[in-house]
Amino acid sequence: MTDRGIRASRILLIAGLILASLNLRPALAGISPVLGEIMSDLGLSAAGGGAITTVMVVCLGVLAPLAPLLARRFGLDRTLLAGLVVLAAGVVLRAAGSIPALYVGAAVAGTAIAIMNVVMPGVVKQHFPSQVGLFTSVYVSGLVLGAAVASGLTVPLEHATGYGWREVTAMAAIPAVAAAVLWLPQTLRPPARAGNAPRPFRALLRARMTWAVTAYMGLQSLTFYIMLAWIPTIFRDAGLPADQAGYLLGLTNLAQIAATLTVPVLAGRARSQVPHVTAAVLLTIVGYVGMMVAPTAVPWLWMIVLGLGQGASIALALLIIALRAPDPTSVTALSAVAQSAGYVLAALGPFLIGALHQSSGGWTLPLLAGFGACVLQSVAGFLAGRPAPVGAERAHRVTAAE
């Protein structure tokens, strides 16, 4: 291949990675701005409304172990393509209009996101082994940007088009199909052979670092999905109009980009990620406290601070997964373990917060519960952010890729 062909191939690879990453959150983030409409239209309680997000996040956890099996059989690139296609199908089904279709479609979309979540760190390790920090930053920023666009534009799209929540949420299928088309060239090449690679699950499950990474992944996801599911409702209950509440959710997602663009690059060069983890948790806590004490005073400030903390947290979780494993096969395995157990834990968040709100009649108790989760997140992050000790299992050695 000529130099021009190599450059074109690399540009196509990077563009495909970015567009695929943009599809990792819109199916989730696009629900919360219209959650009140969905609940009213279908007669769902607060717990039932929170369960829409919970179903998806449960799938992110329970079905994550499918990803390493698919990747071993078909390769990382083809597994990612399949995830994009299934995601588009799930989003369309979810918008069909009935309660069964709502939850089944959410489960299908959640399954697709589970697969893509797990393989993305492995894709980065496979295609960019010497630039893990940089391209972790790139794809996590795409993940956050996709969530920001979905959360910020859902209600304005309703107003501009005259469509209801069904049609507007179904639009998330369009970028998924576009990403599948752009990623298709990567799947036409022979997949990297992993059939003879050792299965690292047994060693992973015995290692303390695995469970530290898993706990950090789960707790930062729990605190994130609580806010993703309920921020617009919290602000509406505080007296803000629905469109402004949606904009504020979009703002916190946009603020995350500042963290995801910089934190992985800086933390990836450091031996220990503990200082970065600690700063991220403190910012998240400030955001929670601000919403609890004075939600309408300076809501834009709380959302910026919260976004910086949560953006740094998810970026660090995914970076730590990539740094603690030496090759794409091990990265995918560690990613599956951490995201499987982690997202099962995270799935409890939206449902429990909805139930606490329903029982207490306010948001103080639910937000106090979120604050407590942030404290636990700081403990898990301290353990996960430390460099793996000398002599630890091969699957957990920090790479020198940076």
Rosetta blueprint (number, residue, H / E / L):
1 M L
2 T L
3 D H
4 R H
5 G H
6 I H
7 R H
8 A H
9 S H
10 R H
11 I H
12 L H
13 L H
14 I H
15 A H
16 G H
17 L H
18 I H
19 L H
20 A H
21 S H
22 L L
23 N L
24 L L
25 R L
26 P H
27 A H
28 L H
29 A H
30 G L
31 I L
32 S H
33 P H
34 V H
35 L H
36 G H
37 E H
38 I H
39 M H
40 S H
41 D H
42 L H
43 G L
44 L L
45 S L
46 A H
47 A H
48 G H
49 G H
50 G H
51 A H
52 I H
53 T H
54 T H
55 V H
56 M H
57 V H
58 V H
59 C H
60 L H
61 G H
62 V H
63 L L
64 A L
65 P L
66 L H
67 A H
68 P H
69 L H
70 L H
71 A H
72 R H
73 R H
74 F H
75 G L
76 L H
77 D H
78 R H
79 T H
80 L H
81 L H
82 A H
83 G H
84 L H
85 V H
86 V H
87 L H
88 A H
89 A H
90 G H
91 V H
92 V H
93 L H
94 R H
95 A L
96 A L
97 G L
98 S L
99 I H
100 P H
101 A H
102 L H
103 Y H
104 V H
105 G H
106 A H
107 A H
108 V H
109 A H
110 G H
111 T H
112 A H
113 I H
114 A H
115 I H
116 M H
117 N H
118 V H
119 V H
120 M H
121 P H
122 G H
123 V H
124 V H
125 K H
126 Q H
127 H H
128 F L
129 P L
130 S L
131 Q L
132 V H
133 G H
134 L H
135 F H
136 T H
137 S H
138 V H
139 Y H
140 V H
141 S H
142 G H
143 L H
144 V H
145 L H
146 G H
147 A H
148 A H
149 V H
150 A H
151 S H
152 G H
153 L H
154 T H
155 V H
156 P H
157 L H
158 E H
159 H H
160 A H
161 T H
162 G L
163 Y L
164 G L
165 W H
166 R H
167 E H
168 V H
169 T H
170 A H
171 M L
172 A L
173 A H
174 I H
175 P H
176 A H
177 V H
178 A H
179 A H
180 A H
181 V H
182 L H
183 W H
184 L H
185 P H
186 Q H
187 T H
188 L L
189 R L
190 P L
191 P L
192 A L
193 R L
194 A L
195 G L
196 N L
197 A L
198 P L
199 R L
200 P L
201 F H
202 R H
203 A H
204 L H
205 L H
206 R H
207 A L
208 R H
209 M H
210 T H
211 W H
212 A H
213 V H
214 T H
215 A H
216 Y H
217 M H
218 G H
219 L H
220 Q H
221 S H
222 L H
223 T H
224 F H
225 Y H
226 I H
227 M H
228 L H
229 A H
230 W H
231 I H
232 P H
233 T H
234 I H
235 F H
236 R H
237 D H
238 A L
239 G L
240 L L
241 P L
242 A H
243 D H
244 Q H
245 A H
246 G H
247 Y H
248 L H
249 L H
250 G H
251 L H
252 T H
253 N H
254 L H
255 A H
256 Q H
257 I H
258 A H
259 A H
260 T H
261 L H
262 T H
263 V H
264 P H
265 V H
266 L H
267 A H
268 G H
269 R L
270 A L
271 R L
272 S L
273 Q L
274 V H
275 P H
276 H H
277 V H
278 T H
279 A H
280 A H
281 V H
282 L H
283 L H
284 T H
285 I H
286 V H
287 G H
288 Y H
289 V H
290 G H
291 M H
292 M H
293 V H
294 A L
295 P L
296 T L
297 A L
298 V L
299 P H
300 W H
301 L H
302 W H
303 M H
304 I H
305 V H
306 L H
307 G H
308 L H
309 G H
310 Q H
311 G H
312 A H
313 S H
314 I H
315 A H
316 L H
317 A H
318 L H
319 L H
320 I H
321 I H
322 A H
323 L H
324 R L
325 A L
326 P L
327 D L
328 P H
329 T H
330 S H
331 V H
332 T H
333 A H
334 L H
335 S H
336 A H
337 V H
338 A H
339 Q H
340 S H
341 A H
342 G H
343 Y H
344 V H
345 L H
346 A H
347 A H
348 L H
349 G H
350 P H
351 F H
352 L H
353 I H
354 G H
355 A H
356 L H
357 H H
358 Q H
359 S H
360 S H
361 G L
362 G L
363 W L
364 T H
365 L H
366 P H
367 L H
368 L H
369 A H
370 G H
371 F H
372 G H
373 A H
374 C H
375 V H
376 L H
377 Q H
378 S H
379 V H
380 A H
381 G H
382 F H
383 L H
384 A H
385 G H
386 R L
387 P L
388 A L
389 P L
390 V L
391 G L
392 A L
393 E L
394 R H
395 A H
396 H H
397 R L
398 V L
399 T L
400 A L
401 A L
402 E L
